[in-house]
């Protein structure tokens, strides 16, 4: 019998029952549901709303249910949802007193509390995984402090950059993600229990006590909002979407930089796959999968925002749709963060090829323009003069480093012998010593700053 069936003359039809059920996916909430129920029963007993002996019996019964689920002795099945399963199992074990557990509580504030407890733990795990990834990126940065590689705009070689600066850039992205998840975790750490169905309760409950038992930082201040608020689910999915966006960008770089055409990095064999028909192939399937799964997480964010956009106050059954999206989002996020951190830890580099590539494509042209500008020539004029030198090199099929000082002076007499040093690839990177720049010194300072900031989380 359903928990709510007293008002109805006939039972729910089989097809409606199957469509309505949520146990098949919300059973993941069993621990959160029992944890919240134990706290609620404790408070009921302490406030004298039920007898202390009854509260103790309920708590012992709930702990037994939890132990049996976790040991595998009890299968979570044959119920409408995890809440009705827990209560029915409790009543089967301790008798009618188990029905008093639901005093001063509704499934509306119950599920809202369960989801916040579960999401809070999920955010904690996301934070731990992000910290692992960030530490890996910092390690890669330190290993590449002496590496010079090409920096790109529009996927065209732009200027030489420091290898550590490159990995620092991704660390900055994921540090923002870490900060967002921490802020999201703080906002979700608000307890809705005690809001009941939507209007609060007439029982003399102690919400502060329940808050303390469950480790929440705050108590919800409006019962209508508390039972219908799923902003924290949408925010979690948004935070996860940005993590996936940043992972996907790193995947794209990995796919490109490990190709024969680039040859900067090498994915180890244990994180690569082959072809069923082409024996020579070594495919970047893991980065491609992570890149592909990004759209899956975006889809869940769109889904939860769409669920929320037209709901009247207060609770509506549409909110049941938050769970499958949330559970798949966290599973996808966790697996992608874990596998990519492991892959990065095994990544190999070809510094010589990166340095060679960094000097291609006339990537030090800006250094020539800057050279002239530092002599007092307006930058726009210096830019035009440098453009003529680039055109000359293209016509002569020469890199800048093959030009003589005389060839530079043939374009503009203000060039001197020292222009030859400024077009050297490594010198170009080293010249940019501004905060966040491409010099080794700037990159190392950026790395140290990242490591200091990471310690704050």
N, C-alpha and C positions, 0 to 999 in steps of 0.2 A: 504494500500500500504506500502511495506517495505521502510525503510529509504534509501536503496541502490538500489532500483528496476529500476531506470531510464535507466540503460544500457541494461536491459533485454527486450526481445520481449514478452516472456511468463511468467506467474506467476510460482512460485515454486509449485511443485506438493504437494498434501496433505500429502503424506507419507514422502517426504523430509522435508516439513515444520515441521511436528511433530517430526522428528528425530533431526532437527536443533535447535528447540526452547530450551530456557533455563529459561523462565519466571517461570515455575513451581517450580524451586528451587532458582533462583537468585533474586526472589522478596524479599527475606530476606535483600537484599541490598538497599531497597527503601530509607531508611533514609540517608545512606551514599551517594547514588547517588544524592539525592536532595541537601544534604549539600555541596557536591563538586560542583554541578551545580550553586548553589547560589554564592559560592565563585568565580567561573569562570565568571559568569555574572557581579558580582561586579567589578572584575578586568577589564573586557572588557569595562564597562562603564567608569571607572576611567582613562583608557588609551586612551579613545576616539575612540576605535575600533568600538563600537556601541554607539548610543546616550545614554546619561544618563537616559533620559525618557524611552527609550527602556529597558535599564538594570533594571530600577525600576519596569517596568511592568512585566518583566520576573521573577524578584525576588519575587514580590507579588504573581504572578501566581504559582510559585513553592511552596511558603509557604502555599498557599491554597491547593495545591495537597497533601502536607505532612499532613496538618491538617485533611483533609478528609480521608486519608488512616488510620491515627491513630485513628480517631473517629469511623471508620467502615462505614462511608458514601460512600466511594469509594472502590470498589473491584479491586484488581490488577489482571487483566485478559485480554485476547484477544490481546496479543502482542507477538513479537518474544522474547523479553527480557525486563528486567526492564528499560533499557536505552531508548528503543524505546517506552515503555509504558509511561514513564515520559514525554518524548518530545511530543508524540501524545496528551496526556492529556493537556499539557501546551498549545499547539497550538489550541486545541478545546476551551480552556478558553479565551485566549488573542488574538487569531488570528495569522496572518502571522509573526508578530514580534517574536513570540515564536520560529520560525525556525532559528533566529539569535543566539540562545543559543549555537549552535554547531560550531560557528565561532572559528577558531584557536584551534579546539579540534577534536579528533578522538575517536571512541569507544574503541580503543586500550589503549590510556592513560586514558580514562574515567574509564574503568573497572579496570585497574591496580590501579588507585587512590581509587576507591570504595572499592576494596578488602583490601587495606592497611588501610583505615579508619575503616573498619569493623573488620579486624584482630587486630588492635590496641585496640579497645574496648574489644574484646574477650580476648586478653592477659591481659588487666587490670582486667577483671573478674576472670580469672584463678589465677592471683596474689592474689586477695582478698580471694579466696577460699583456696588457699594454706596457706595463713597467718592464716586463721581460723583453718585449720587442724593443723598447727604448734603450735598454741596456745593451742589447745586441747591436743596435745602430751606433751607439756611442763607441762600442768596441771596434766596429768597422771603421768608424771615423778615425780613431786613434791609429789603426793599422795603415790608413791611407793619408797620413799627414804629409808624406813626402811624394805623394802621387799627384800628377797633373793630368787632367782629362779634359775633353772638350765639353764646354757648356753649350746648350742648344736653345735657340728660339725658333719657333715655326718648324721644328725638327730639322733645322739647318745649323751647322756649326757657327757659333757666334763668337765666343771668346774662351780662352783657356781658363780653367778653374781648378781649384784644389780638390782632390778627392775627398778629403775630410769635410770640406764645405758642402759637397754634394750630399753626403750622408747626414750632415747636420741639418740640411734642409728638410729631409724626411723626418728627422727627429723633432724638428719644430712642429711639423704637422701633427705627429702622434702625441706630442706633449700637449697641444691644444685639445686633442681628443681625450687625453687623460684628464685634463682639467674639466672638460665638459661632463665626462662621466662622474667625476667627483661632485660637481655641482648638481647633476641630475640625481645622484644618490642622496644628497642632502635634501632636495625638494621632495623626494618620494618618502622620506623618513618621517611621515606624519600619520598618526593613527586615526582611522575612521571608526574603529570599534566603539560602540556606544551610540552610534547614530541611528541604529535599528533600521527600519524599512526606509524612512525618509524624514520622520518628524522628531526623532529622538525617542526617549523612553520615560515612562512615569516612575520607574523603579529608582531607588536611591543608590545608583551605581557610583563607583569611584573610578573615573576614567584615568586619573593621574596614576592610580595604582596599576591599572592594566597597562598603561603606557610604560611604566617602569619595568614591569615584568617582561614586556616584549621588546624593550630597548629602543623604543621610538623617541625621537627628540622633541616632538610636539604632538598636540592633540588637534584634530580638525575642529574648526570653529563654526562650521555651518553644516548641519546634517543633510540638507538637500544636496549640497555640493559634494559632500564626502562620499555618499553612496554612488554618485554618478560620475565622479572624477576619474578619468583615465588619461589625463594629461601626462602623467609619469610614464605610461606605456608608450605614448606617442613620442615623448622626449627621448626615451631609451632607444626607440627605433630610429629616431633622427641621429642620435649620437652614434649608433651602430652604422648608419648609412654613411656618415662622414668618415668613420674609420675605414669602411669598405671602399669609399672613394679614394682615400689615400693609399690603401693597399693596392687598389687596382692600378693607380698611377705607377707605383713601384713595380708592379707586375709587368706593366707595359715596358718600362725601362729595362727590366730583367730580360724580357723576351727579345727586345732589340739588341741589348748590349751583349747577350750571349750568342747572337747569330754569327754566322761566318762573315757577314758583311761588316760587322762591328768588331767582334772578337775581343771585347774589353774584359768580360767576365766569363767564368765557366761554372755551370751548374754541375754539382757532383752527380755521379752515376746513380747514387741511391735516391736522388730526388728528380730523376729524369725517366722518360719512357722511350720506347722504340716504335718502329713501324711494323705492321704485319706483312708488308710487302717490300719495303725498301730497307735493306739491311744496314745501310750507312746512317740512318736517321737517329738523332738524339733529340727528342722533342721536349719542349718546356710545358708539359701538360699541367703541372701543378700551378704555375703562374696563370696559365690560361683558365684553369678551373676557378681559381680565386677571382680572377677578372670577371668571369661569367657569373659567379654567385653574387656579385655586387648587385646586379639587377634584381635578384630574388629579394634581397634585403630592402631595396628601394620599393619594391612592390608591396611589402608588408607595411612600410611607412605610409604609402598611399592608401592602403586598405584601412588602417586604423584611423587616419584622418578623415576618410570618407564615412566611416561608421559614426564618428563623433559629430560631424558637421551639422546634422539636422535633428539631434535628439532633444525632445522637450524635457524639462526637469520633472521627475528626478531620475530614478532608475528605469531602464528599459532593457529588454532581453537582447537587444542588438549588442549590448556590451559583452555578451558571451563570445562574440567574435574576436575579442582582444587576445584570447589565449593562444590559439593555434599560430597566429601571426607572431606573437611574442616568443613562443617556444621555438619556432623555426628560426627566428631572427637570432636568438642567443646561440642556438646550436651552430648556425652558419658562421656567426661572428667568432665564436670560440675556436672552431675547427680551422678557420682561415688564419686567425692570429697565431695559433699554435704551429701549424704546418709551415707558415712563412717564416716565423722566427727560427725554426729548425733549419729550414733551407738556407737562410741568410748566414747562419753560423757555419755552414759548410761551403759557402761561396768562395771561389778562387778568382784571382785577378791577374791581368797581364799588364803591369805598369808601363812597359816599353811600348806596347801597342797603343795604350791610352795616350801617352805623351806624343807619339807620332801623329795620332789622329787629332790631337789638340792643336797641332801646328798646321793642319791642312785647312783648305778653304779660306785662306787669307784672314785667319781668325785674329791676327794681331793688328788689323787695319786701324782699329780705334786707337791703339797705342801710337801709331804714326800721327793721327790727327791730334791726339793729346800732346805729342812732342812739339808740334808746331804751335798749338794753342799756348803752351807754356812759354813760348818765345814771344808772346804778345799778339799773335795772329788770331783774329776772331775765329771762334770754333767753326762757324759755318763755312768760312773760307778755307780753313784747315781741312774740313770734311771734303770739300770739292777737290782740293789738291790731292788728298789721299785717294779719292776716287779715280783720278787720272793715273796714279801709280798702280792701282789695282788693275785698271784697263791695260796698262802697259805690260804688267806681269802676265795677264791672260793671253795677250797677243804673243808674248815671247815664251809662253809656257814655262814661267819661272815662279818659284815661291819667293816671298820677301827675303828669306835668308840667303838666296842666291844673288841678290842684287849687290852691287858695289855702291860705295858712297857717291861715286861719280854719277851713277845712274839715278840716284835719288836727286842729286843736284841738277841733273838735266831737266827735271820736272820743276824744281824750285831751288833756287840758289841758297836758301836759308838752311837747308839740311847740312849737317856736319857729320863727322865720322861716328859720333856716338849714337846716331840713329840706328846703326847696325845692331847695337845691343838691345835696343828697346823692342825690336821685332822678334827676338828670341822667345820661344814659347814659354819656357819656365820663367823668364824675366817678366813676361806679360802678366802671368798669374801673380807673381810676387809683388808687382808694382801696386796692386790694389789692396792696400793695407788698412782701408777704412773698416769701421766696425761692421762685421758680417761679410767682409770682402773675401777675395780669393787667395790672399797670401797665406803662407803656412802659419805665420804668426796670428793672423786674424782668425783663421780656421781653428787653431788650437785654443784661442781665447773663447771662441764660440762653443767649442766642445766643453771646456771647463764650465762655462756658464750653464750649458744644458745639464751637466752632471750636478751642479749645485741646485738648479731648479727642480730636478728630478727627485732630489732628497726631500723636498717639501711634501711629497705625496706618499 
